[in-house]
Amino acid sequence: MRGSSFLRTVTLLACAAVQLAATAPAPAATHRDGSIVRVQVETVIVDRGGTQTSDAEEADLVPGAAGVLTREITLTGRDSRRTREPIVIEARLTPEAVPPEGKVCALRLQAETRRRGSGPQPAAARGATLDQRETVIALADGEERLIEVYASSMTGGRVALKLSCAPALTATDGMPDLVTLDLQIEKRADDEATELRRSQRLVAALGHEVSTVVVANQGLPDEPGGGQRYRRERLEAVLSPVVLVAGRLQLEVRITGDITTVSSNGAQSLVPFERVDTFLLGAGERRAFDIVVAAGATDAGWTRLTLAVEVIARF
């Protein structure tokens, strides 16, 4: 399974129907949106038939949006009558926006096990709930964790989910989708007029980056000794549309540069800056943030400069 949903049938000891779907979350309130993650799930069944593991199912999930895994399983007891217990396990996996340091994801797992009838039933006719569990699992890239979701008192059988996750990446086969990025950078400084430094439309393919460089000079008051000076502003904006899932684009934005005070005698005072953010954007959605740079010296001729950055993604 790749993409926002899948439906697959797996034959284990019993018939297992599987569905894992990524759904779009509500728009994020701030720019700390987190990253889309690729979640992989295997179902492990232990009963009279031994230990059986399903093929791995995977989906790209957006932070705050649940992926739903539904399995229909029949457990067989170790007793002489070979007691059979048909159940339905529904697991909701929701990535959190900011995982712990060193982890690629923090997954909230909500699992419910219900009794299953012997034949087809309408969706409203849900069986009795047998078990409910909830936990949060933090995983590094490639790390696996086995979480038990049901232990049967009727058959002695157990069901667990083996979970792993990794950063979501755009498929490299075929023609990549193109994303249009509208970038605007505005300069604001004390006792200076606000100026638009860049307004540019950039086009990038998913999984590739696009960049632009801005260089501008601003005259400053003379030095205390009477020498002339100016401020040189230089920045590079690198925009990387990583992956598009459930109508949400993961966009990485990296702004680097420096502000330099240049004197007529050749002396220079340089202040570097850097800002890296990851956004999850809907089509036409706007993100804006400020980069505030303080002068490196009290007599630099300026005190504070603000670069107001705005980006809009169109796809």
N, C-alpha and C positions, 0 to 999 in steps of 0.2 A: 504494500500500500504506500503510495506517495500522493501527497496533495491533501485536500481538506477532508476527504471522507473515503471509506472503503467498505466493501461488504465481501465477506469470504467465508466459505464453509470448510471446517477442518474435521476429519474423522479421527477421534481418539478411541477411548473405550466407549464413548458415546458420541452422538452428533453434537458439534459445537458450532453455533452461529456467532460470527464476530462482526462488530461494527465499531470503528473508532473514528470520530468526526471532530474536526476543528471548527469552532464557531467564532465569529468575530466578536470581540469584546466592545464595551462602550468606549468612546474616545477618551484617551488619557488626559488627566487634568494638568499634568506638568510634563517637562521634557525628560524626566527619568522614567522612560517607558520600558526599559529592559530589552531583552533580545528574544527572537523566535528560536525555539529549540526543537530538535528532532528527537522524539521520544520513541523508544523501542520497548515492546512488551512481549513476553512469552508467558504462557499459562502452564503451570506445573501441577499435575494431578498425581496424588499418591493414594492408591486404594488396593483392592485385591489383585488388580492387574499389574501392580508394581508402580514404578514411577514413569510417567509419560509427560513429554514436553511438546507443546505446539510449536509450529513455525513462528518465527519472530514477526510481529506486526509493527509497523512504524508509521508515524504521522508527524508533521510539522505543526507545533502548537504555539499559539500566541499567548504571552503572559496575560493572565486574567480570564482566558477563555478555556473552557473545559473540553478535553477529548473524552469521549464516552466509549468504553469497551464493554460489550455485552456478550456473555458466553452462556450457552445452554449445555449443561453437563449432566451425565448420569453416573453417580458414584456406585460402586459395587462393594458390598461388605465382605468381610472374611469369614462370616458365619456359614453354617452348613446350608442355609437357605439362599445364600448369595443375595441378601437383601439389596434391593436397588433403590436409589434415592435420586430422582430427577430434580435438579435445581437450576436456577438462573442466577448468575453473578453479574452485577452491573457495577463497573468501576469508573469513577470520574477522576480524571487526571488534569490538574490545573497548575501550570507553571506560575510561580510567583515572579514579580518584576525584578527583584534584586536578590539573587542567591547569595549565600555566604561567600566570603573571600576564598578563592581557590576552587570554587565549585562552578560548574557550568549551568546547573539548574537546581531549583528547589521545587519539588513536585508535591502538591497537596493531593493525597489519595483518599477518596471517599468510596468505600466498597459496601454494597448491600447484597445479601444473598436471600433469595426467595424460593419458596417451593414452586415447582413447575407441574402443571397438569399433564395428562397423558395425551392430549390432542391439541389441535390449533385452538387458540382462544383470542377473543378481541383484546385490544390493548388495555381496555379498562379493567379486564378481569385479571388483576395482578394476584399472584399467589401470596400466601402468608409470609411475612418477613421472618427469616431464621436468624440472621446475624447482620450487624452493622458495625463498620470500623472506619476510623479516620486517623490519618497520620501525615506528617510532612517528611519527605525524604530529600536530603541534599546530596547531589551526585557530582563527582568530577567527570571530565570528559572520558568516556569509555568505562567508567566504573559501573559495576552491576550490583544490584541489591535484590535479595529475595524476601518478599513480604507476604506472610500468610494472610489470606482473606476469609478463609472458612475452614472450620474443623467440625466434622460431623459426629454427633453423639449417636446417630442411628447406625452408621456403617463404619465409623472409625476412619473414614477417608478425609483427606485434606486437600485444599486448593491454595496455591500461592501464585503470585505474580513476580516474575523476574524483570526488573526495570533497569533501563540504562538511558542515557541521553547524551547528545552532542550538539554543537552549534549547527543550526540549519544552514544549508548552502544551496545555491541555485544549481539545478542540473546543467551539466556542461554540454549535453548532446542537443542537437538541433539548433535552430535559430533563436538566440536569446531575445527576450522581451526588452523593449526600450522604455525608459522612464525619462520624462521631462522634469527638470528641476529649475525652478525660478529662484535665483539667489539675489539678495539685496543686502548691501553693507553700507551703513550710515555712520559718519563720524560726528561725535559730540565732544566738545571740550570747553573748559571754563573760559569765558570771555571771548569765545570764537563762535562764528556762525556755524550752524549745523550744515553739513555737506554730505551729499550722496557720493560715496566712494565707488560703488559698483552696483549696477542693476543688470543682470545677465541671465539669459535662458541657456541652460546646459542640457545636453542629451547624453545619457549613459545607458549602456546595456546592463541588465541584471548580472551581478557577479563581477562587474568591472567598475573602475573608478574614473572620475573626471575631475579636473582641477582648473583653477584660475588663479592668477597672481595679480595683486593690486600694489602699486607703488605710487605714493603721493608725497609732495613736499608742502610744508606749511611754515610761512614766515613767523618769526618770534620777536619779541622785544629785544633791543640791543643788550649786550652784556653790560654788567656794571662798569667795566672799563671802556665801554663805547664800541666794542667790536660787534659786528653783525653775526647773526646765527639763524638757523632754521631747524625745523623738525622733519625728519624723514620717516615716513610710515611705510612699512612693507609687511605684506601678509600673503599667505597662500592658503586657499580653501580647497580641500580635497573632499569630494562627496562620493560615497560608495553605496549604491543601492544593492543590498546583499541578497534579499529573498523576498518574495511576495506570497503571502498566505492569507486566505480568508479575507481578501480585500484590504490587508494591512501590509504596508511596505516597511521593511527594516532598512533604515538609512543611517549609515555611519558618517558623521561630520567631523572633520579634523581641521582646525584653524591654527596655523602657526605663523610666527612673524616676530618683528621687533620694531621698537620705536627708538630712534636715534636722534639725539641733539647734536648738531654739527655746528662748530664755531668757525669763524673766519680764520683763526690761527691753526686750523686743522684738527683741533681737539674734538673728540667724539665721546658721547656718553650713551651707551646702548642698554635698552631694557627689553629682554625677550619675553614672549608670552606664548602660551599654548592652551588650546581648549579642544577636548575630544568628547563627543556625545553620541549616543545611539538613540534614534527616534523610531517610533512605530506610527506611520502616517496612513490615513485614509486618502483616497483620491481627492485632490484639491485642498487637503488639510494643511494648515500653517503651523510652523514652529518658529519661535523667536527667542533669542537670548542675547545678553550683553556680555562683552569682554571688557573689563575695566583694568586699565593699565596706569599705574602711578609712576610719576617721574622718579628717576633714580637719584636725583639731587635736589636740594631745596632751591638752588639758583639756576635751574635748568631752563627757565623761561616759560614753563607750563607745569601744572600740578597733577592733573588727571585727565586721561583721555578714555572715552567710551566708544567701543565699536559695537553698534547695534546690528545683529545679524538676523536675517529672516530667510526662511526657505519654505517653498511650497512644492509638493510633489504632484505630478499629473501623470496618470497612467490609465 
